[in-house]
């Protein structure tokens, strides 16, 4: 019996990267999936893959900044599978210009776009799910992908950092507000092992690899994190944490924002000491 046996899960941003990998993993663990993305061909191919492997999945083109689209995603889950158990708010976009635009040249339009997807999109998806959970009257689970940028700053990514830090704050606030209904809310904050699609366009073909994997042969002695393992971090590493948060194994966790795939990066300062002083 899978860890998400017969659980109904809506996953946003499922066309690429972590959302796509988590959809596969959740389905393999018994979940019934509604995969959403702004590019319907990506989530159609994912749903077809899940069904071909013996799972159950539907797909929908949906924009997380649209209240109507998020309500439609929840309704598709209910109409197809009878209920909603987990909302996985995973969709996100990077800084416009991917860190190459100075703060003084960043437009308010660009800032608002990043905040709309990465922060307001979580609010909208979580709200659509909460309304359904309350109709069902028996709790629910909201999982959010935020970022290491919600905990520490990425140079040049000020809009993204602000939005992801806000998303972590929203997770804590929602956990406080919704706990009385038996609804829990948690986030994973990935550092390494994230999608090589991230800097690209939404309609790029899914690469299904992390930055580190795409870079070529892995040499742990030159790893960008203190932890030295014999393989590069990958999408499944974060998907495993998302699975834990979506499952009953984390039943008494709420309002928690967990660093994922940090490899010891989050534990250290940038100061480098002489070898004999360490």
HELIX and SHEET records of a PDB file:
HELIX    1   1 UNK A   17  UNK A   28  1                                  12    
HELIX    2   2 UNK A   40  UNK A   52  1                                  13    
HELIX    3   3 UNK A   67  UNK A   81  1                                  15    
HELIX    4   4 UNK A  103  UNK A  105  5                                   3    
HELIX    5   5 UNK A  108  UNK A  115  1                                   8    
HELIX    6   6 UNK A  116  UNK A  120  3                                   5    
HELIX    7   7 UNK A  121  UNK A  136  1                                  16    
HELIX    8   8 UNK A  148  UNK A  150  5                                   3    
HELIX    9   9 UNK A  158  UNK A  178  1                                  21    
HELIX   10  10 UNK A  179  UNK A  181  5                                   3    
HELIX   11  11 UNK A  211  UNK A  214  1                                   4    
HELIX   12  12 UNK A  220  UNK A  222  5                                   3    
HELIX   13  13 UNK A  235  UNK A  246  1                                  12    
HELIX   14  14 UNK A  248  UNK A  250  5                                   3    
HELIX   15  15 UNK A  265  UNK A  267  5                                   3    
HELIX   16  16 UNK A  275  UNK A  277  5                                   3    
SHEET    1   A 7 UNK A  56  UNK A  61  0                                        
SHEET    2   A 7 UNK A  32  UNK A  37  1                                        
SHEET    3   A 7 UNK A   8  UNK A  11  1                                        
SHEET    4   A 7 UNK A  86  UNK A  89  1                                        
SHEET    5   A 7 UNK A 140  UNK A 145  1                                        
SHEET    6   A 7 UNK A 183  UNK A 190  1                                        
SHEET    7   A 7 UNK A 257  UNK A 260  1                                        
END                                                                             
